[in-house]
């Protein structure tokens, strides 16, 4: 069964050094925690999905795609599936969303899709941020439980740093993500 993301405990950010990023994350946690409880009341259809359709999971031969890495396949919310795929395919190397590419991706998708579902980009945004914060909380929790010099702690520090940047980048571009013209 599909679930909405949990709210994030702001105290978990105490594991981060006091910085501008931590202050920004605190604001994002607050905003996301206000939106996440409302997600469960939104009627959003589910679809069978790859769920990790990033550019490294598509091989090309004669301009034909071949999808690989199906181990995470399963049900997904329709809007989250479409928007997260668009976000993965339209990010730069610096992990910022290319607004023009994102808009073009969704515009072309909408022109070709003739199914019964409506795309809810706001639902997808707050789901993405909710689960992004949940993944950050997971890594921060593991950092706190590991000896600071261990390889495991280093791995979780890296993951937390990457996730922090991704959450901040996603939130900073929330207007782009939510407000793509039909």
C-alpha positions in Angstrom: 0.0 0.0 0.0 1.2 3.5 -0.9 2.0 5.8 2.0 2.4 9.5 2.5 5.8 10.5 3.9 6.0 11.0 7.7 6.5 14.4 9.2 10.1 15.2 10.0 11.2 15.8 13.6 13.1 19.2 13.5 15.3 18.0 16.4 17.1 15.7 13.9 18.7 18.7 12.4 20.6 19.1 15.6 23.0 16.5 14.1 24.0 19.1 11.5 26.6 21.8 12.2 25.0 25.3 12.8 25.1 26.9 9.3 23.0 28.6 6.7 22.1 25.2 5.3 20.8 24.1 8.7 18.7 27.2 9.0 17.3 26.7 5.5 16.5 23.1 6.2 14.7 24.1 9.4 12.4 26.3 7.2 11.9 23.5 4.7 11.1 21.0 7.5 8.5 23.5 8.8 6.9 24.1 5.4 6.9 20.4 4.5 5.5 19.4 7.9 2.6 21.8 7.2 1.9 20.1 3.8 2.5 16.4 4.4 -0.6 15.8 6.6 -2.8 17.1 3.8 -1.4 14.6 1.3 -3.4 11.7 2.7 -6.7 13.5 1.9 -5.8 14.0 -1.8 -7.3 11.4 -4.2 -4.2 10.4 -6.2 -4.3 7.4 -8.5 -1.5 4.8 -8.3 0.3 3.2 -11.3 2.8 0.4 -11.8 6.2 2.2 -12.0 9.9 1.6 -12.5 10.2 4.2 -9.6 13.9 5.0 -10.3 13.8 6.0 -14.0 16.9 8.2 -13.9 19.2 8.6 -16.9 21.6 5.9 -15.7 18.8 3.3 -15.8 18.1 3.7 -19.5 20.3 2.2 -22.2 19.8 3.3 -25.8 20.2 1.3 -28.9 19.2 2.7 -32.3 17.3 5.5 -30.6 15.2 2.9 -28.6 15.3 2.9 -24.8 15.9 -0.2 -22.8 15.0 0.2 -19.1 17.3 -1.5 -16.6 17.5 -1.9 -12.8 13.9 -3.0 -12.0 14.5 -4.0 -8.4 12.5 -1.0 -7.0 9.6 -1.4 -9.4 6.1 -1.3 -7.9 3.1 0.9 -7.3 3.6 4.6 -7.2 1.4 7.7 -7.1 0.8 8.8 -10.7 1.8 12.5 -10.3 4.9 11.6 -8.2 6.0 9.1 -10.8 5.8 11.6 -13.7 7.2 14.6 -11.8 10.0 12.8 -10.1 11.1 11.3 -13.5 11.0 14.8 -15.1 13.0 16.1 -12.2 15.6 13.4 -12.5 16.0 13.9 -16.3 16.1 17.7 -16.1 18.7 18.3 -13.4 22.1 19.7 -14.2 25.4 18.3 -12.9 25.0 20.8 -10.1 21.7 19.2 -9.2 19.6 22.3 -10.1 16.5 21.9 -12.1 16.7 23.2 -15.7 13.3 25.0 -15.8 13.1 25.1 -19.6 13.9 21.3 -19.9 11.5 20.5 -17.0 8.7 22.5 -18.6 9.3 21.0 -22.0 9.4 17.4 -20.5 6.0 17.9 -18.9 4.5 19.7 -21.9 5.5 16.9 -24.2 4.3 14.3 -21.7 0.9 16.0 -21.5 0.6 16.2 -25.3 1.2 12.5 -25.7 -0.6 11.2 -22.6 -4.3 10.6 -23.2 -5.2 8.7 -20.1 -7.7 9.4 -17.4 -5.3 11.0 -14.8 -4.6 14.6 -14.0 -1.1 15.6 -13.1 -0.9 17.2 -9.6 2.5 18.8 -9.4 2.0 20.3 -5.9 1.2 16.8 -4.6 4.4 15.5 -6.2 6.5 18.3 -4.8 5.5 17.9 -1.2 5.7 14.1 -1.5 9.3 14.5 -2.9 10.3 16.8 -0.1 8.7 14.7 2.6 10.4 11.5 1.5 13.6 13.5 0.9 13.6 14.7 4.5 12.8 11.2 5.7 15.9 9.9 3.9 17.9 12.7 5.4 16.6 11.8 8.9 17.5 8.2 8.3 21.1 9.2 7.5 21.4 11.7 10.3 20.1 9.0 12.7 22.8 6.6 11.6 25.5 9.3 11.9 24.5 9.7 15.6 24.7 6.0 16.2 28.1 5.4 14.7 31.6 6.1 16.1 32.6 9.4 14.4 35.7 8.1 12.7 34.2 4.9 11.3 33.7 4.2 7.6 30.0 3.8 8.3 29.8 7.3 9.8 31.6 8.7 6.8 29.2 7.0 4.4 26.2 8.4 6.2 27.8 11.9 6.4 28.2 11.8 2.6 24.7 10.7 2.0 23.3 13.3 4.4 25.3 16.1 2.7 24.1 15.0 -0.7 20.5 14.7 0.5 20.7 18.1 2.3 21.8 19.8 -1.0 19.1 17.9 -3.0 16.3 18.9 -0.5 17.4 22.5 -0.5 17.7 22.6 -4.3 14.2 21.0 -4.7 12.6 23.4 -2.3 14.3 26.4 -3.8 12.8 25.5 -7.2 9.3 24.7 -5.8 7.7 27.4 -7.9 9.1 25.8 -11.1 8.0 22.3 -10.1 4.5 23.3 -9.1 3.6 25.9 -11.7 4.3 24.3 -15.1 1.6 25.4 -17.6 -0.7 22.8 -18.9 
